[in-house]
Every structure is written in C-alpha cells, then in structure tokens.
Amino acid sequence: MNNKNLLVVGASSEIGSAIVRQAEQNNYQVIGTQRSGSMPGLFMDVTSDESVKSAIQQALADFGRIDAVIYAPALSSDGLIHALDDNAWSNAFDVNLFGAVRVARHLIPHFIKARQGVFQFVSSTAAVRGATGAAPYACSKAALNALAVNIAHDYGRFNIRAYTVMPGYVDGGMLADLPVEKKTLLAREPSLKRLATPDNVAHFCIATLDSPYLTGTALTLDGGLSG
Ligand SMILES: NC(=O)c1ccc[n+]([C@@H]2O[C@H](COP(=O)([O-])OP(=O)(O)OC[C@H]3O[C@@H](n4cnc5c(N)ncnc54)[C@H](OP(=O)(O)O)[C@@H]3O)[C@@H](O)[C@H]2O)c1
C-alpha cells in the first residue's frame, strides 16, 4: 500500500472510472462519488452544497484522512452563443466550476489541518483552444484552470497543491456517441493520429498526482494537438 487515500468525484464518468481502476492498481485506497451510477461509493450531486458537504464528511469518517481529490464531473451545454440562454451557461458553470469550488470549500479546512493535500481537476484543451458550439463548456473549463491557480496561490503555504489536467479528444465519455466518421476526422488532428483512450488519461492523472513540486498549472495531454 502507498497509504494514500484518494477521493474521486465523478467516479461513474468513463474517465473517472478509468482513474479509479488506475489508482487502485497503484495501491491508492480510493473512495468514489457518483450522482446516478451503480458503482460502489458515495452519492454526490456537485450542484448541491449540502450533498458535497455530506459526501466529504462521510468520506472523512470512512477514511479518517483524504490525501488527494480528483474532480471529473462535467456538463456541456451545446449550441451557438446567440442561441443559448442564461440557463445553458449556468448549468455548465454549476457542474464544471462551482461544483469544484464546493468540493474545495469543504476539503480545504481538512487539508490545512493536515498541512498537505492535492486537488487535481480534470479540465480540457477546450479551456485554451475553445470548443466549437460549446462555449459554456470551454469557458467553464478555462475558469476551472484559474481556480486551480488560485487555490495553489492561496494555500501553497500549507503544502496544498492544485492543478488541472487538460485532455484533448478522448474516445469515450462525452465523445462516446459521436458518429464514427466524426471520430475519424478528429483523430486526424493530433500528431499521434489517434484519439486518447480513457485509460491513457487515467494513467496521466495518477502518474502526476504524487509529484511534490507540481502546482498552479494546467497540464496538457492531447497527443500533439497543439503542436
Ligand atoms: N471525453 C472527452 O473527450 C474529454 C476530453 C477532455 C476532457 N474531458 C473531461 O473528462 C471528464 C470526464 O468526462 P467523460 O468524458 O468521462 O464524461 P462522461 O462519461 O460523460 O461523464 C460525465 C460525468 O459528469 C457527471 N455529472 C454531471 N453532472 C453532475 C452532477 N450534478 N453531480 C455529479 N456528477 C455529475 C456525470 O454523472 P451522472 O452520470 O451521474 O450524471 C458523469 O459521470 C470531464 O471533466 C470532461 O470535461 C473529457
């Protein structure tokens, strides 16, 4: 055992469940949260502060200590900006940014007391490249990157680290239902000429988690999209 306790929020997402598997293979003790999945774990609706608070209290009661959290839930409101109303924007920000803020709010006191803790937020290259027809998603992921930098600034003196991981195109999860022709077109864009698998992302998320000087940054995993 590496004796590290990891909370995975959004463990029922395709990438989240790959992260749980990868973490367990690396001897983390994992507790996952989900809103509607059927995996073992805790219920957490990240749009409810009460739900976030009680899941974190339960995780602390079960584990005694949380060393790190990976935040994976996301919602995309699709449509062009002139056709999207305020609700489309608030829904995306509620899950992608404010949910992460709620998790941070309830974990930071615990991390301060422990004089250590890691926040890893799963962002997206959409944060820096935009996402065609999904501006609320892209903007909320950019704000998530900024949240990580702010947590790093404000709490680094307590040995609390925060960063984001920005995957490019992943064959699964939110893109699972894309038509094959569209996936083939997307796969031409990265230098590696293929989409990432959820396991590729999970491997990177867990491999970076324990890096003691890593904070306040956004790490790209895009197969060479930006190059
Ligand atoms: N797939 C990609 O190409 C790609 C690329 C870059 C980044 N990412 C990021 O990777 C992460 C995982 O995405 P995925 O592709 O694996 O997507 P996914 O399988 O579609 O999962 C999305 C997850 O968000 C959860 N969620 C939505 N609203 C929630 C709420 N109110 N409370 C709690 N959970 C909520 C969903 O839970 P329920 O099922 O219970 O609703 C679901 O588990 C996301 O942050 C996404 O932005 C994905």
The ligand as an SDF file (V2000), in Angstrom:
LIG
                    3D

 48 52  0  0  0  0  0  0  0  0999 V2000
  -14.3690   12.6390  -23.3380 N   0  0  0  0  0  0  0  0  0  0  0  0
  -13.5530   13.5870  -23.7610 C   0  0  0  0  0  0  0  0  0  0  0  0
  -13.2250   13.6780  -24.9650 O   0  0  0  0  0  0  0  0  0  0  0  0
  -12.9670   14.5820  -22.7940 C   0  0  0  0  0  0  0  0  0  0  0  0
  -11.9770   15.4530  -23.2940 C   0  0  0  0  0  0  0  0  0  0  0  0
  -11.4230   16.3720  -22.4290 C   0  0  0  0  0  0  0  0  0  0  0  0
  -11.8230   16.4310  -21.1170 C   0  0  0  0  0  0  0  0  0  0  0  0
  -12.7910   15.5850  -20.6580 N   0  0  0  0  0  0  0  0  0  0  0  0
  -13.1900   15.7020  -19.2590 C   0  0  0  0  0  0  0  0  0  0  0  0
  -13.0960   14.4490  -18.6050 O   0  0  0  0  0  0  0  0  0  0  0  0
  -14.0130   14.4300  -17.5090 C   0  0  0  0  0  0  0  0  0  0  0  0
  -14.8210   13.1290  -17.5420 C   0  0  0  0  0  0  0  0  0  0  0  0
  -15.5740   13.1500  -18.7490 O   0  0  0  0  0  0  0  0  0  0  0  0
  -16.0360   11.8510  -19.5570 P   0  0  0  0  0  0  0  0  0  0  0  0
  -15.6990   12.1190  -20.9740 O   0  0  0  0  0  0  0  0  0  0  0  0
  -15.5650   10.6210  -18.8950 O   0  0  0  0  0  0  0  0  0  0  0  0
  -17.6040   12.0570  -19.4760 O   0  0  0  0  0  0  0  0  0  0  0  0
  -18.8730   11.2160  -19.0390 P   0  0  0  0  0  0  0  0  0  0  0  0
  -18.5810    9.7510  -19.0180 O   0  0  0  0  0  0  0  0  0  0  0  0
  -19.9550   11.7270  -19.9160 O   0  0  0  0  0  0  0  0  0  0  0  0
  -19.0820   11.7170  -17.5630 O   0  0  0  0  0  0  0  0  0  0  0  0
  -19.5880   12.9450  -17.1770 C   0  0  0  0  0  0  0  0  0  0  0  0
  -19.8530   12.7940  -15.7100 C   0  0  0  0  0  0  0  0  0  0  0  0
  -20.2700   14.0280  -15.1130 O   0  0  0  0  0  0  0  0  0  0  0  0
  -21.1530   13.6530  -14.0760 C   0  0  0  0  0  0  0  0  0  0  0  0
  -22.0250   14.7380  -13.6490 N   0  0  0  0  0  0  0  0  0  0  0  0
  -22.7490   15.5740  -14.4060 C   0  0  0  0  0  0  0  0  0  0  0  0
  -23.4840   16.3850  -13.6080 N   0  0  0  0  0  0  0  0  0  0  0  0
  -23.2050   16.0160  -12.3310 C   0  0  0  0  0  0  0  0  0  0  0  0
  -23.6390   16.4630  -11.0590 C   0  0  0  0  0  0  0  0  0  0  0  0
  -24.5390   17.4570  -10.9280 N   0  0  0  0  0  0  0  0  0  0  0  0
  -23.1360   15.8700   -9.9470 N   0  0  0  0  0  0  0  0  0  0  0  0
  -22.2430   14.8710  -10.0490 C   0  0  0  0  0  0  0  0  0  0  0  0
  -21.8070   14.3900  -11.2270 N   0  0  0  0  0  0  0  0  0  0  0  0
  -22.2880   14.9700  -12.3470 C   0  0  0  0  0  0  0  0  0  0  0  0
  -21.9870   12.5460  -14.6820 C   0  0  0  0  0  0  0  0  0  0  0  0
  -22.6160   11.8250  -13.6580 O   0  0  0  0  0  0  0  0  0  0  0  0
  -24.0380   11.1280  -13.9190 P   0  0  0  0  0  0  0  0  0  0  0  0
  -23.7690   10.0400  -14.9030 O   0  0  0  0  0  0  0  0  0  0  0  0
  -24.4120   10.6290  -12.5950 O   0  0  0  0  0  0  0  0  0  0  0  0
  -24.9380   12.1850  -14.4620 O   0  0  0  0  0  0  0  0  0  0  0  0
  -20.9190   11.7440  -15.4120 C   0  0  0  0  0  0  0  0  0  0  0  0
  -20.3640   10.7630  -14.5550 O   0  0  0  0  0  0  0  0  0  0  0  0
  -14.8700   15.6950  -17.6480 C   0  0  0  0  0  0  0  0  0  0  0  0
  -14.4090   16.6640  -16.7480 O   0  0  0  0  0  0  0  0  0  0  0  0
  -14.6280   16.1460  -19.0730 C   0  0  0  0  0  0  0  0  0  0  0  0
  -14.7800   17.5290  -19.2420 O   0  0  0  0  0  0  0  0  0  0  0  0
  -13.3700   14.6520  -21.4700 C   0  0  0  0  0  0  0  0  0  0  0  0
  1  2  1  0
  2  3  2  0
  2  4  1  0
  4  5  1  0
  4 48  2  0
  5  6  2  0
  6  7  1  0
  7  8  2  0
  8  9  1  0
  8 48  1  0
  9 10  1  0
  9 46  1  0
 10 11  1  0
 11 12  1  0
 11 44  1  0
 12 13  1  0
 13 14  1  0
 14 15  2  0
 14 16  1  0
 14 17  1  0
 17 18  1  0
 18 19  2  0
 18 20  1  0
 18 21  1  0
 21 22  1  0
 22 23  1  0
 23 24  1  0
 23 42  1  0
 24 25  1  0
 25 26  1  0
 25 36  1  0
 26 27  1  0
 26 35  1  0
 27 28  2  0
 28 29  1  0
 29 30  1  0
 29 35  2  0
 30 31  1  0
 30 32  2  0
 32 33  1  0
 33 34  2  0
 34 35  1  0
 36 37  1  0
 36 42  1  0
 37 38  1  0
 38 39  2  0
 38 40  1  0
 38 41  1  0
 42 43  1  0
 44 45  1  0
 44 46  1  0
 46 47  1  0
M  CHG  2   8   1  16  -1
M  END
$$$$
